[in-house]
């Protein structure tokens, strides 16, 4: 009796292991990861220059509007 239960349990274990192997997800590396030599982003110099030019443009437009209002009032 115990021998038969052992056989049933062993067969059940084997089926469970086979099912687990079939359902296991495999990740296959396509290329090896690499470390960049230089960061591409953020481009700090470009960002600073763009911000400076944008603020200078806004300041210039504000100055022209103020000068136009003062001239019109005079």
Secondary structure, DSSP 8 states (H G I E B T S, - for coil): -HHHHHHHHHHHHHHHHHHHHHH------SS-----SS--S--HHHHHHHHHHHHHHHHHHHHHHHHHHHHHH-
